[in-house]
């Protein structure tokens, strides 16, 4: 989504998005008119129409106008926004809010080993995470439903890793979140963190995890093994 589209979507538009989801917009097309939506929102037809336009402009819904109304579907981006709102409310009403992601172990390109070992990052890991990570990341291919849930992580409290530079180049910031990993065999590891470049939406189907130990060995993991990562979990 562009910055312009995001700025056009506020609480009023999110309220309309929630109503569309409650009407069945997450499962498929739902038919309604602007007057029906206006009644539910206790707003004018013009206001309801404007909110739909903004949601469509932000790619949170898709619309197909017909003679007696319109068919509306909440998109995957819209579902991610609703998940993020849901996680915000969980943080309000629940003491220990977590985001549960599921995926399979995969081999990375080896870049994690290089970056995690750089001194500008290592010092911050030791200071802010309380350990120096094993030089490498556990890489996961997330399931489709977990990709949609991933945006809800932004509602959790991050551990920020600052960007820095040396004589050769500048290195960007990153964000970490405490995480517990559980295998399909019931083994768990509770001292891990997810890590990702700050302010990026690339490769949302990939998740990288760091820990003091080599997770593949500690949890006896191989490519293709299924794991659950509870982000924000510190049991």
N, C-alpha and C positions, 0 to 999 in steps of 0.2 A: 504494500500500500504506500502511496506517496504521502509526503508530509502534509500536502494540502488536504487530501482526503481524510487523513487522521484528524486534522484540526477541525474538520466539519462535523465529526461524530462526537457528540457529548452525551451527557446523562439522558437527555430526552430521546435521542436516537437509540441508545441502549435499551431504554424502556420499551420502545417499539420493537426492537429486535427480540427482546425477551417474550413479548406477546406473540410474535410470529412463531417463535420456537414452541410456545405453549399450545399454539393452534395446530402444530404438526409440521412446521417448516423444516425441522431437522430430518424428518423421515422422507420427505419428498415435497412435491408441489402442494401448496395450500391455496385455495381460491378465496379471495375476499375483495371487497371494495374499499375505497378510501373512507366512505361513510361508516362502514363497519369498524374499521380501525380507529376512526375518529371517536366513535362511541366508546370503544374500549379505553382509549387514552383520555377521554373527557376533553377533547380538543376539537378544533374546527377541521372541516374537510381539507382546507388549504394547508393547515399545519400538518395533518397526517400525510398528505401528499409530499410535502417538503421533507419530512423525516424519511419517507421511503426513498426519495431521490438521493438523499445524503447517504443512506445505507447502501444503495446501489452504486453510488459514485465511489464509495470506499471498498467496494467488492465484498461486502458482508452479506448481500443478498443478490439473487438474480430474479428478474421479473419478466413476465410475458403478458402484455396487456391484451385483453379481449373486449368484446362489445359490452359485456355485462360485468366487468371487473378486471381482475388480474390474478395470474398465478405467480406465487412467490415461493422461492426456495432459499433457505439459509445456507450459505456457502461454507466451505471448510474454514475460511478465514473468519466468518461469522461465528462458527462453532468455537474456534479458538478464543475469540473475544469473550464469549459466554463462559467458557471454562475458566478464563482468567478472573472474571467477575465472581464466579462460584468459589474459586480459591480465596479471593479476598474475603468473602463472607465466612468461609471456614476459619480464616485467621481471626475474625471477629468473635466467633462463637465457640471455637475449639482451641484448647490450649496448645496441642501439638499438631499443627497442620502439616501434612506431607503431600507430595505429588508422586504417585506411583507410576513408574515407567517400566515397560517390559521390552525385551529385545534379545537378540542372539549375539554371541561373541564372534567377532571378525578380526582379521589381521589388518593393522593400519599400515601406513606408508613409512613409519619410522620417524616422522617429524616430531612426534610427542617426546621421544627420547632426547632429541637435540634441544628443543626449547625448554623443557623442564630442567635440563642440566645447566642452563645459562645462569651465571652468577646473579644477574639482576632479578631474576625470578626466584632462584633458590633462597636468597636472603628473605624475600617476602613470604615465601611458603613457610619457612621456619618460624618467622615472627607471627604470622597471621593464622596459619593453620596448625602450628605447633609441631610440625615435623618437616623434614626434607623428603619429598616423594621419591619412591623408586624411580629410576630414570626410564620412564616409559609409561604409556597409558593403556588402560583396558578399553578397547574399542567395541562399541555395540551398534548393531543395526536395529533401530527401533521398529516395533510393530506400528501399523498404520494408525491404530487408535491412540497409541502413545505419542506419535508425532503430533496429533491434534491436541493432546493434553499438555504437551511440552511447554506451550506458552504460559501455562499457569504457574510455572516456576518463577516467573517475574514477580509474583505476588509475595514470594518468600524473601527473607532477609539474606542478601548475598555477602560473601567475603570478597571484597574488591582487591584485585592485584593491579598495581599501577603500571602504566607504560614507562619505559626507560630507554636510554640510548647509550651506545658506546662510540668508539672512534669510527666504526664502520657503518652502522645503521641505527634506525629507531625501531624499537619493539613496542607493540601495542598493548593496551590493558586487557585484562581478562576478569572473569567473574567465576567464583567457586561457590558451591553449595554443599553443605554436609550431606552425606548419603550413606545409607546402609544397603549392602548388596546381599541378595539371597539367591541361592542356586535352586534348581529343580529338585535337588537331593535334600534340601532343607538346611544346607550349610549357610552361615551368614558371616559377613564382615562388616563391622560397625564404624570403622575409622577412616572411611573414604570420603572423597569429594568429587563432584562433577566439576569439569572445567571447560570453559568456552571463551572465545574472544568476546570482548564487550561489544554491545550494539551490533550484533550480526544476526541475520536470519538465514544464512547459507547452511546447507547440509543439515537441515532440521531432523533428518532421519538418522543422523549419526550422533552418538553420545560418547564422550570421552570421560574416563574416571581415573583419578590418581589416588594413591595411598602410600603409606610408609613401606609396604611390602609389595612383592610381585604377586598381583592378584591371581594370575593364571596358575601359579604354583600353589599359593595359599589355599585357593578354592578348587584346585584340580580342574581347571577349565580348559577346554579346547574350542577351536572354531566350530560354530554351529550350536554350542551349548546355550540353553535358555536361562536367562537370569531376570530377576526383578530388582529394580533400583528404587528405593524409597528416598526421594530427594527431600531434604529438610528433616530427615529422621535421625534422632540421636536417642535411642532407647537405653 
